[in-house]
Amino acid sequence: MPTALHNPSPLPAFFRSLAPKFLLCAFFFAALPAVLRAQDRRHVTRPVYPPVCVTLHAALTSTRHSKTIPPSDETKPDTLRIQHALDSCPAGHAVELAPDGSRNSFLSGPLDLRSGVTLLVARGAILFASRNPRDYDRSPGSCGVVNRHGHGCKALINLDRAANAGVMGQGVIDGRGWANVLGQKVSWWGLAQQAKYEKLNQNCPRLIQAFDSDNFTLYRIELKNSPNFHVFYSGGDGFTAWGVVIDTPKTARNTDGIDPSSASDVTITHCFIHDGDDDVAIKAGSAGPSSHITVSDNHFYTGHGMSIGSDTNGGVSHVRVSGLTIDGADNGIRIKSNISRGGLVRDVVYRDVCIRDTRNPILMDTHYPFYGKARDLFPDFRDITLSGVRIIGPGKITLDGYSPQLPLKIHFDNVTLADPFAVKILARNAQITLGPGPVNFRPSGPDVQILGKPANAHPTSCSSKFLPFPKR
């Protein structure tokens, strides 16, 4: 059993530079009174690696630049070996995937995590997802196709009522969404584009999917090139994503970063996310509400920003977003829904947010496009507060309430545009409160009511807050 996990090796230089900030944030949140504390009701501290029950050494070697494995190795999966180790590992321990000299790669189809067991991908190791759609079939032939149904694939890593499990380490999990599906002349991402054009559903695997699995932890892992969502967490109580790096091209459709859905007591912190869809999306569908969610001290790059929705019919509340930068994304702060899946979104606060070169820096959208039938599930966005938000560069702000009877109720306090003339503002069906901090724009439009009076004061500074995307 390696001792490195009992005494973890020093952090890479990039993360060592952030350590003082981690300690400062921990002290700051601990000092706040409970009513002001970030909305995850747990006392969240930095995760630690559990002791290792077994170390599995890599048998494959990645190609140059660690992008994939040679074609001859595509028939050499490690699925059974890894799954046997996970099944045999006692709760409170981890199965470690480790490099072995030049051999640094594992190939796997779907894996099932057990309660209390962590999959730990060590630094220098890569877990590649199989490209064989039959490995992921929920029913014969259901994965790797485009149809009306969707949801035909298992994820690479699956949790079902598996409490206290985790995925950790300084290694990489790579879904290879860019590569052709075995037996086809189209990639996973190509299937997603085909589904878009045909207004159908792609059947592509997610990287990590957890259902009803309390106290699930992601720590420091790098997730890349998922065929679909990178992380989907549904129905559980207690989910922590700390120091996760997600790196997927902006052209990869439906590759959401981290999506908590119908979940409570969630913390997403110190993460770096670059993908082709929502960087984080809080959802609440028929499985129930999402509430008490903290999104703190993260950095988003390409993608669709910090989103709530489009499923909001279960209700979303008690959300706190702070210390966020969004740089070069399609969307910044975004709440989206429609009458096929709308519901009440309330008590959502964004503080200390810097947005740069983003097409839609603020997007409140109650008429989000949908396929299918309207169901009279009306979007109702209220008690939404933006405080200490700075927008740099051109873009469009959309403040769209559903109707005069269901207006958007939003409060801007110290929300400023670096160049007010470069930002277009569209508003309707909205009750907008300004101040007491500075607001250097004044929305107007049909059924728009303006309350409050902003002061002349210094805006939030974004100096030194934008960080380069980390390269490990």
C-alpha positions in Angstrom: 0.0 0.0 0.0 1.6 3.3 -1.0 2.2 5.8 1.7 1.8 8.8 -0.5 -1.9 8.9 0.2 -1.5 8.9 3.9 0.9 11.8 3.5 -0.1 13.4 0.3 2.7 14.9 -1.9 3.0 18.7 -2.0 0.5 20.5 -4.2 1.5 21.6 -7.7 2.8 25.2 -7.7 -0.4 26.6 -9.1 -2.5 25.2 -6.2 0.2 26.0 -3.6 -0.2 29.6 -4.7 -3.9 29.4 -3.8 -3.5 27.7 -0.4 -3.4 31.0 1.6 -6.7 32.0 -0.1 -8.2 28.6 0.8 -7.3 29.2 4.5 -8.5 32.8 4.4 -11.9 31.7 2.9 -12.3 29.0 5.5 -11.7 31.4 8.3 -14.0 34.0 6.8 -16.9 31.6 6.4 -16.4 30.2 9.9 -16.5 33.6 11.4 -19.8 34.6 9.8 -23.0 34.2 11.8 -25.2 31.3 10.7 -27.8 33.5 9.0 -25.1 35.0 6.7 -23.1 31.9 6.1 -23.0 30.4 2.6 -26.1 28.4 2.1 -24.8 24.9 2.3 -25.9 24.0 5.8 -23.0 21.6 6.3 -19.6 22.6 7.7 -17.6 22.0 4.6 -13.8 21.7 4.9 -11.2 20.8 2.4 -11.4 17.0 1.6 -8.6 14.6 2.3 -7.6 11.4 0.5 -8.8 8.3 2.3 -6.3 5.4 2.9 -5.8 3.1 0.0 -7.1 -0.4 0.0 -5.4 -1.4 -3.3 -3.3 0.2 -6.0 -3.9 -0.8 -9.6 -1.0 -0.1 -12.0 -1.6 1.1 -15.5 -1.1 -1.5 -18.3 -1.5 0.9 -21.3 0.5 3.8 -22.6 -1.1 6.9 -24.0 -0.2 8.4 -27.4 1.8 11.6 -27.7 0.3 14.5 -25.7 -1.8 11.9 -23.7 -4.8 12.5 -26.0 -5.8 8.8 -26.4 -4.5 5.3 -26.7 -3.3 3.3 -29.8 -6.1 1.6 -31.8 -4.6 -1.8 -30.9 -5.3 -1.1 -27.2 -9.0 -0.3 -27.7 -9.8 -4.0 -27.1 -8.0 -4.1 -23.8 -10.4 -2.7 -21.2 -9.6 -2.6 -17.5 -13.3 -2.5 -16.5 -13.4 -5.8 -14.7 -10.2 -5.3 -12.8 -11.2 -1.9 -11.6 -14.7 -2.9 -10.7 -13.5 -5.9 -8.7 -11.2 -3.7 -6.7 -14.1 -1.2 -6.0 -16.4 -4.1 -5.0 -13.7 -5.5 -2.6 -12.6 -2.2 -1.0 -13.9 -1.6 2.5 -15.8 1.6 3.2 -13.6 4.5 4.1 -10.9 3.5 1.7 -9.9 4.2 -1.9 -8.9 2.2 -5.0 -5.9 4.0 -6.5 -5.2 4.0 -10.2 -1.5 4.7 -10.6 1.0 5.0 -13.5 3.7 2.4 -13.9 6.7 3.9 -15.6 5.8 4.8 -19.2 2.5 2.9 -18.8 0.1 5.6 -17.6 -3.4 4.7 -19.0 -6.5 2.7 -18.1 -9.4 2.0 -20.4 -12.8 1.3 -19.0 -16.5 1.0 -19.6 -19.1 1.9 -16.9 -18.0 1.5 -13.3 -20.2 1.5 -10.2 -19.0 3.2 -7.0 -20.0 1.6 -3.7 -20.9 3.4 -0.4 -17.9 4.8 1.3 -15.5 3.9 -1.5 -13.4 6.4 -3.4 -11.9 6.1 -6.8 -8.5 7.8 -6.7 -6.7 8.6 -10.0 -3.1 9.4 -9.0 -1.1 12.1 -10.6 0.2 11.0 -14.0 -2.5 8.5 -14.5 -5.3 8.8 -17.1 -8.6 6.9 -17.1 -9.9 6.8 -20.7 -13.6 6.1 -21.4 -14.3 3.2 -23.8 -15.5 4.3 -27.2 -17.7 1.2 -27.6 -21.3 2.2 -27.3 -22.4 -1.4 -26.4 -20.5 -1.0 -23.1 -22.9 1.8 -22.1 -26.2 0.3 -23.3 -29.1 0.6 -20.9 -31.0 -1.7 -23.3 -29.7 -3.4 -26.4 -28.5 -0.9 -28.9 -29.7 2.2 -26.9 -26.4 4.0 -26.7 -24.6 5.8 -29.5 -27.7 6.6 -31.5 -30.0 9.6 -32.0 -33.7 9.1 -31.3 -36.7 10.6 -29.6 -36.1 9.0 -26.2 -32.6 9.9 -25.0 -31.1 8.6 -21.8 -29.9 5.4 -23.4 -26.4 5.3 -21.9 -24.9 4.5 -18.6 -22.3 6.9 -17.4 -18.6 6.1 -17.1 -18.8 6.3 -13.3 -22.2 5.6 -11.7 -23.5 6.0 -8.2 -26.9 4.8 -7.1 -27.7 5.2 -3.4 -24.0 5.1 -2.7 -23.4 7.4 0.3 -20.0 8.8 1.3 -18.3 7.9 -2.0 -15.8 10.0 -3.9 -13.7 10.5 -7.0 -10.4 12.2 -6.2 -6.8 12.6 -7.2 -4.5 14.7 -9.4 -5.0 12.4 -12.4 -7.3 12.7 -15.4 -10.6 11.1 -16.5 -11.0 11.6 -20.2 -14.2 10.8 -22.1 -12.8 11.3 -25.6 -16.0 12.8 -26.9 -14.1 14.1 -30.0 -13.2 10.5 -31.1 -15.4 8.4 -33.4 -17.7 5.9 -31.7 -16.4 2.4 -32.4 -18.1 1.0 -35.5 -19.4 4.5 -36.7 -18.0 7.4 -38.6 -19.2 10.0 -36.1 -18.0 11.1 -32.7 -20.0 11.4 -29.5 -20.0 15.2 -30.1 -21.1 14.6 -33.7 -24.1 12.7 -32.5 -25.0 15.7 -30.2 -24.9 18.0 -33.2 -27.0 15.6 -35.3 -29.6 15.5 -32.6 -29.7 19.3 -32.5 -30.3 19.6 -36.3 -32.9 16.9 -36.3 -34.6 18.1 -33.0 -34.1 14.7 -31.4 -32.1 13.4 -28.5 -28.5 12.1 -28.6 -27.6 9.0 -26.5 -24.1 9.7 -25.2 -22.6 8.8 -21.9 -21.9 11.2 -19.1 -18.6 11.0 -17.2 -20.0 10.9 -13.6 -23.6 10.4 -12.6 -24.9 10.1 -9.1 -28.5 9.4 -7.9 -29.6 9.6 -4.3 -26.0 9.4 -3.1 -25.5 11.5 0.0 -22.2 13.1 0.8 -20.5 12.6 -2.5 -17.1 14.2 -3.0 -15.1 15.3 -6.0 -11.6 16.5 -5.1 -8.9 17.9 -7.4 -9.7 15.5 -10.3 -9.4 16.7 -13.9 -12.3 15.8 -16.1 -11.9 16.2 -19.9 -13.8 15.7 -23.2 -17.0 14.2 -21.8 -19.4 12.9 -24.5 -22.2 14.6 -22.5 -22.4 16.2 -19.0 -19.3 15.9 -17.0 -21.0 15.6 -13.5 -24.7 15.1 -12.8 -25.7 14.9 -9.2 -29.4 14.2 -8.5 -31.5 13.7 -5.5 -28.8 13.6 -2.8 -28.1 15.6 0.3 -24.5 16.6 0.6 -22.3 17.1 -2.5 -18.8 18.7 -2.5 -16.8 19.6 -5.6 -13.5 21.1 -4.5 -10.6 22.0 -6.8 -12.0 20.2 -9.8 -10.7 21.1 -13.3 -12.9 20.6 -16.3 -11.4 21.1 -19.7 -13.5 20.5 -22.8 -13.8 22.6 -26.0 -16.5 25.2 -26.3 -17.8 23.6 -29.5 -18.7 20.3 -27.6 -22.5 20.5 -27.3 -24.3 19.5 -24.0 -21.0 19.1 -22.1 -22.2 20.8 -18.9 -19.6 21.0 -16.2 -21.3 20.3 -12.8 -25.0 20.0 -12.5 -26.7 19.5 -9.1 -30.4 18.6 -9.7 -33.1 18.2 -7.0 -30.3 18.3 -4.5 -29.6 20.0 -1.2 -26.5 21.1 0.7 -24.1 21.4 -2.2 -20.8 23.2 -2.3 -18.9 23.8 -5.5 -15.7 25.6 -4.7 -12.2 26.5 -6.1 -13.0 24.9 -9.5 -11.8 25.8 -12.9 -14.3 25.1 -15.7 -14.0 25.4 -19.4 -16.6 23.5 -21.5 -19.2 23.7 -24.2 -22.4 24.3 -22.2 -23.3 25.4 -18.7 -20.3 25.6 -16.5 -22.5 25.0 -13.5 -26.3 24.4 -13.9 -28.6 24.1 -10.8 -31.7 22.1 -11.9 -34.9 21.1 -10.1 -37.3 18.9 -11.9 -40.0 16.4 -11.0 -37.6 14.7 -8.5 -38.0 17.7 -6.2 -36.4 21.0 -5.2 -32.8 22.2 -5.1 -31.8 24.3 -2.1 -29.0 25.4 0.2 -26.3 25.6 -2.5 -23.0 27.4 -2.3 -20.9 28.2 -5.4 -17.8 30.0 -4.2 -14.4 31.1 -5.5 -14.6 29.5 -8.9 -13.3 30.5 -12.3 -15.3 29.9 -15.5 -14.0 30.3 -19.0 -15.8 29.2 -22.2 -19.3 27.8 -21.7 -22.7 29.0 -20.8 -21.9 30.4 -17.4 -23.4 30.1 -14.0 -26.9 28.8 -14.7 -30.1 27.9 -12.9 -32.5 25.8 -15.0 -33.9 25.1 -17.4 -35.7 22.6 -15.2 -37.1 24.7 -12.3 -40.5 23.1 -11.8 -39.2 21.5 -8.5 -38.3 24.9 -7.1 -34.8 26.4 -6.5 -34.0 28.4 -3.4 -31.3 29.4 -0.9 -28.5 29.7 -3.5 -25.3 31.8 -2.8 -22.7 32.5 -5.6 -19.6 34.4 -4.6 -16.0 35.0 -5.7 -16.7 34.1 -9.3 -15.0 35.1 -12.5 -16.5 34.4 -15.9 -14.1 35.1 -18.8 -15.0 34.7 -22.5 -18.2 32.7 -22.0 -21.4 32.8 -24.0 -23.4 33.6 -20.8 -22.6 34.9 -17.4 -25.2 35.0 -14.7 -28.1 33.1 -16.1 -31.5 31.8 -15.0 -33.5 30.1 -17.7 -36.9 28.2 -17.9 -40.2 28.1 -19.8 -43.8 26.9 -19.4 -42.9 23.3 -20.1 -40.7 23.1 -17.0 -40.9 26.4 -15.1 -41.3 27.0 -11.4 -40.4 29.2 -8.5 -36.8 30.4 -8.3 -36.2 32.6 -5.2 -33.6 33.7 -2.6 -30.6 33.6 -5.0 -27.7 36.0 -4.3 -24.6 36.7 -6.4 -21.8 38.5 -4.7 -18.3 39.6 -5.9 -18.6 38.5 -9.5 -16.4 39.7 -12.4 -17.6 39.0 -15.9 -15.4 39.8 -18.9 -15.9 39.5 -22.7 -19.1 37.5 -22.3 -21.9 37.7 -24.9 -24.8 37.7 -22.4 -23.3 38.8 -19.0 -26.8 38.8 -17.3 -29.5 36.6 -18.8 -32.9 36.2 -17.0 -34.9 34.2 -19.5 -38.4 32.9 -18.8 -39.0 32.1 -22.4 -36.2 29.6 -22.9 -36.7 27.5 -26.1 -38.1 24.0 -25.7 -39.3 21.1 -27.7 -42.6 19.4 -26.8 -45.8 20.8 -25.3 -46.3 23.6 -22.9 -47.6 22.4 -19.5 -48.6 25.7 -17.7 -45.5 25.4 -15.5 -44.9 29.1 -15.3 -41.4 30.5 -14.5 -41.4 32.7 -11.5 -38.1 34.4 -10.7 -38.1 36.5 -7.5 -35.8 37.7 -4.7 -32.8 37.6 -7.0 -29.9 39.8 -5.8 -26.7 40.9 -7.6 -24.2 42.7 -5.4 -20.7 43.7 -6.3 -20.9 42.6 -9.9 -18.6 44.2 -12.6 -19.1 43.6 -16.3 -16.2 44.3 -18.6 -16.6 44.4 -22.4 -19.6 44.4 -24.8 -22.6 42.3 -24.5 -26.4 42.1 -23.8 -28.3 42.1 -20.6 -31.7 40.5 -20.7 -34.3 40.9 -17.9 -37.3 38.9 -19.0 -40.1 38.3 -16.7 -42.8 35.9 -17.8 -45.8 38.3 -17.7 -47.0 41.4 -15.9 -48.7 39.1 -13.4 -45.4 37.1 -12.9 -42.7 39.7 -13.2 -39.0 39.2 -12.7 -38.1 40.6 -9.3 -34.4 41.5 -9.2 -32.2 43.8 -7.1 -29.0 45.4 -8.4 -26.6 46.7 -5.7 -23.2 47.9 -6.9 -23.6 46.4 -10.3 -21.6 48.3 -12.9 -20.6 48.2 -16.6 -17.1 49.2 -17.5 -18.5 50.6 -20.8 -22.2 51.3 -20.5 -22.4 52.2 -24.2 -21.1 48.8 -25.3 -23.9 46.8 -23.5 -27.4 46.5 -24.8 -30.2 46.1 -22.2 -33.6 44.5 -22.9 -36.2 44.4 -20.2 -39.9 43.5 -19.9 -42.2 42.4 -17.1 -39.8 43.2 -14.4 -39.6 44.9 -11.0 -36.0 46.2 -10.6 -34.6 47.6 -7.5 -31.4 49.7 -7.8 -28.9 50.6 -5.0 -27.9 51.5 -2.5 -24.5 50.8 -4.2 -23.7 52.2 -7.6 -25.6 51.1 -10.7 -24.5 52.9 -13.9 -27.4 51.7 -16.1 -31.2 52.0 -15.9 -33.3 49.3 -17.6 -36.5 50.3 -19.3 -39.2 48.4 -21.3 -42.8 47.2 -21.3 -44.1 46.7 -17.7 -40.8 47.5 -16.1 -40.9 49.2 -12.7 -37.8 50.8 -11.2 -37.4 51.2 -7.4 -34.6 52.5 -5.2 -31.9 55.0 -5.8 -28.3 54.0 -6.4 -25.4 56.1 -5.0 -22.4 57.5 -6.6 -19.6 55.3 -5.3 -16.6 53.3 -6.5 -17.6 50.1 -8.3 -16.3 46.6 -7.6 -12.7 46.1 -8.7 -11.8 43.1 -10.8 -8.1 43.8 -10.7 -6.1 40.5 -10.5 -9.2 38.4 -10.1 -9.1 36.8 -13.5 -6.7 33.8 -13.5 -5.3 31.8 -16.4 -6.7 28.3 -16.9 -4.5 25.9 -15.0 -2.3 23.5 -17.0 -1.2 20.6 -14.9 
